[in-house]
Amino acid sequence: MKPIYFYAPALKKYETDYLSSSAGWNAISVTGTSCAFNCKHCGRRVLEGMADGSTDEKFAKELEEASKKGGIIISGGSTPRGDVPIWKYSEILKRFSKNLTIIAHTGIVKNREIARKFKEAGVKIALLDMVGDDETIRKVLGQPFTVSDYLNSFKYLKSEGMKVVPHVIMGLSKKGKEGDLHAISLLSEVNPDAIIIVGLMPMPETSYSLFSPPEPDHMIEGLSRARNNFDVPVMLGCARPRGRRYLKVEQFAVDNEVDGIAFPEEETIEYAKGKREILLSNACCGNIVLDFLSRVST
């Protein structure tokens, strides 16, 4: 079987005998905790866990630190038109981009001109959730966009030469499991460079705080659909429900040629020994694209 990558960026505290997040890539929000939308499953809470890069001074300081680690995850809240305004720091980013792998959550990209702004800012890998039905976009995300807007975002970003890595959130769709799986299948229209499967994590003080996370088998079906339908790297991403009953999800990933896992349980690393070559990284798991290309070219 091919190698498996285990990732531990500095998105949360994570410590095993094999890998620690203390040396991991940081995540920075270019908007602080502000966002034009208030998605029911997020409520802007995700932004609270990121470094504040909402001013030139704060942003430059974070990039200075990130340059010592080789990469950074740039994110933030959306503007009313849907995109995350990373491009407002283009001049600062240009100073660091030669020695820094920039992975960015772009948000909705409405045209090629906006996509070009991300490219000019030095973004190498673009991340964006894929939502497969308009009802979920309206009622859960509270956005005035459509499935076509999401698909076109990936197309615009790819047309400007960036790698695109969609995330699909199991448990998010108003249409249930079939809606989540449909979102994965729709990605055949955009030729993704990798696919990351994550899971709904009910967060305190949000409208979805009392919602149930997807069952382990639901997560497994998402991984299976992505692995069977696409000949690109498939990842089990960082944002997903945890606990002993989810160990089977990670073990499924090991046994079924999923290319990587973010923040694996230590038992999973032990489980993978002898089954697959293990490669450890402190990068964002979206970097699987460049890790995979680097390995293929050697």
Stockholm file with secondary structure:
# STOCKHOLM 1.0

chainA/1-298         MKPIYFYAPALKKYETDYLSSSAGWNAISVTGTSCAFNCKHCGRRVLEGMADGSTDEKFAKELEEASKKGGIIISGGSTPRGDVPIWKYSEILKRFSKNLTIIAHTGIVKNREIARKFKEAGVKIALLDMVGDDETIRKVLGQPFTVSDYLNSFKYLKSEGMKVVPHVIMGLSKKGKEGDLHAISLLSEVNPDAIIIVGLMPMPETSYSLFSPPEPDHMIEGLSRARNNFDVPVMLGCARPRGRRYLKVEQFAVDNEVDGIAFPEEETIEYAKGKREILLSNACCGNIVLDFLSRVST
#=GR chainA/1-298 SS CCCEEEECCTTSCCBCSSCBGGGSCCEEETTTTCCSCCCTTTTTHHHHTSEECCSHHHHHHHHHHHTTTTEEEEECCCCTTSBCCGGGGHHHHHHHGGGCEEEEECBCCCSHHHHHHHHHTTEEEEEEECCCCHHHHHHTSCCSCCHHHHHHHHHHHHHTTCEEEEEEEETCCTTCHHHHHHHHHHGGGTCCSCEEEEECCCCTTSTTTTCCCCCHHHHHHHHHHHHHHCSSCEEECSSSCCSGGGHHHHHHHHHTTCCEEESCCHHHHHHHTTTSCEEEECSCGGGHHHHHHHHHHC
#=GC SS_cons         CCCEEEECCTTSCCBCSSCBGGGSCCEEETTTTCCSCCCTTTTTHHHHTSEECCSHHHHHHHHHHHTTTTEEEEECCCCTTSBCCGGGGHHHHHHHGGGCEEEEECBCCCSHHHHHHHHHTTEEEEEEECCCCHHHHHHTSCCSCCHHHHHHHHHHHHHTTCEEEEEEEETCCTTCHHHHHHHHHHGGGTCCSCEEEEECCCCTTSTTTTCCCCCHHHHHHHHHHHHHHCSSCEEECSSSCCSGGGHHHHHHHHHTTCCEEESCCHHHHHHHTTTSCEEEECSCGGGHHHHHHHHHHC
//
